Amino acid sequence: MKRKRQMDVFQRVSVSMRILLDPIHLKDIRGGVAQKFAELLLKYQPSLQGTVICFENIQIPKNASVFCGEPELNFRATSDLIVFSPKVGSILDGCVNQVGFDHIGVLVYGVFNVTIPASNIPDSYVRDTEEDKWYNPSDPDDVLAAGSSVTFQVAQVTVVDRVLSLVGTLSIDPAAEPPSSQPLEEPSPAVAAVVVKKCKEASGAKKAKTASPVKKEKQKKKSVK
């Protein structure tokens, strides 16, 4: 049940996107189309109510249009997207990556940031400023510190500049879970592992794009010196 619950926040959606493909990609049209879909990664898509974490099964038509005076190929391509779309009430697991005086920070699937304010931490927990953790005095093993695993419920979903972040609560109410709608099929450990891998790959690809070729070349020259 828990595994299925974790996969309910992922949806597989088939989408069609208009592609304007530069002539430079004529030798590798599929690769050029993949680059277009890659631009969607880790960006919140309002129409899908979630963040795209990977794509697969790209379908490209046999024919394309070329408009007068325009060098690009114009056509529609389809692909299956896996979308992370948690709702208020969704129950997730994460890893604590920050402990503050008035909150704890949690990372979900190594990508998505969650803030759990102190007001959403049960009174059974006490803040230990010396060891930088929250703990339950009645249970020595119940500790919230950097690296700890934690189960929480989504209390708020926020999107700023197409980046999704969550506010969570440790006071979990199963009755508040949103109804399941077309969750990712076969919620097995193998599928979950693929989703996590895709999340991390998407995160790595996004970070790699932050450095331009010129900057990379300069960095390379500096390292040679």
HUSUL-V659694 format. One record per residue. N is the residue number from 1. RES is the residue in one letter. SS is DSSP state (helix for helix, strand for strand, loop for the rest). Layout:
N;RES;SS
N;RES;SS
This chain:
1;M;loop
2;K;helix
3;R;helix
4;K;helix
5;R;helix
6;Q;helix
7;M;helix
8;D;loop
9;V;loop
10;F;strand
11;Q;strand
12;R;strand
13;V;strand
14;S;strand
15;V;strand
16;S;strand
17;M;strand
18;R;strand
19;I;strand
20;L;strand
21;L;strand
22;D;loop
23;P;helix
24;I;helix
25;H;helix
26;L;helix
27;K;helix
28;D;helix
29;I;helix
30;R;helix
31;G;helix
32;G;helix
33;V;helix
34;A;helix
35;Q;helix
36;K;helix
37;F;helix
38;A;helix
39;E;loop
40;L;loop
41;L;strand
42;L;loop
43;K;loop
44;Y;strand
45;Q;strand
46;P;loop
47;S;loop
48;L;loop
49;Q;loop
50;G;strand
51;T;strand
52;V;strand
53;I;strand
54;C;strand
55;F;strand
56;E;strand
57;N;strand
58;I;strand
59;Q;strand
60;I;strand
61;P;loop
62;K;loop
63;N;loop
64;A;loop
65;S;strand
66;V;loop
67;F;loop
68;C;loop
69;G;loop
70;E;loop
71;P;loop
72;E;loop
73;L;strand
74;N;strand
75;F;strand
76;R;strand
77;A;strand
78;T;strand
79;S;strand
80;D;strand
81;L;strand
82;I;strand
83;V;strand
84;F;strand
85;S;loop
86;P;loop
87;K;loop
88;V;loop
89;G;loop
90;S;loop
91;I;strand
92;L;strand
93;D;strand
94;G;strand
95;C;strand
96;V;strand
97;N;strand
98;Q;strand
99;V;strand
100;G;loop
101;F;loop
102;D;loop
103;H;strand
104;I;strand
105;G;strand
106;V;strand
107;L;strand
108;V;strand
109;Y;loop
110;G;loop
111;V;loop
112;F;strand
113;N;strand
114;V;strand
115;T;strand
116;I;strand
117;P;strand
118;A;helix
119;S;helix
120;N;helix
121;I;loop
122;P;loop
123;D;loop
124;S;loop
125;Y;strand
126;V;strand
127;R;strand
128;D;strand
129;T;loop
130;E;loop
131;E;loop
132;D;loop
133;K;strand
134;W;strand
135;Y;strand
136;N;strand
137;P;loop
138;S;loop
139;D;strand
140;P;strand
141;D;strand
142;D;strand
143;V;strand
144;L;strand
145;A;loop
146;A;loop
147;G;loop
148;S;loop
149;S;strand
150;V;strand
151;T;strand
152;F;strand
153;Q;strand
154;V;strand
155;A;strand
156;Q;strand
157;V;strand
158;T;strand
159;V;strand
160;V;strand
161;D;loop
162;R;loop
163;V;strand
164;L;strand
165;S;strand
166;L;strand
167;V;strand
168;G;strand
169;T;strand
170;L;loop
171;S;loop
172;I;loop
173;D;loop
174;P;helix
175;A;helix
176;A;helix
177;E;loop
178;P;loop
179;P;loop
180;S;loop
181;S;loop
182;Q;loop
183;P;loop
184;L;loop
185;E;loop
186;E;loop
187;P;loop
188;S;loop
189;P;helix
190;A;helix
191;V;helix
192;A;helix
193;A;helix
194;V;helix
195;V;helix
196;V;helix
197;K;helix
198;K;helix
199;C;helix
200;K;helix
201;E;helix
202;A;helix
203;S;helix
204;G;helix
205;A;helix
206;K;helix
207;K;helix
208;A;helix
209;K;loop
210;T;loop
211;A;loop
212;S;loop
213;P;helix
214;V;helix
215;K;helix
216;K;helix
217;E;helix
218;K;helix
219;Q;helix
220;K;helix
221;K;helix
222;K;helix
223;S;helix
224;V;helix
225;K;loop
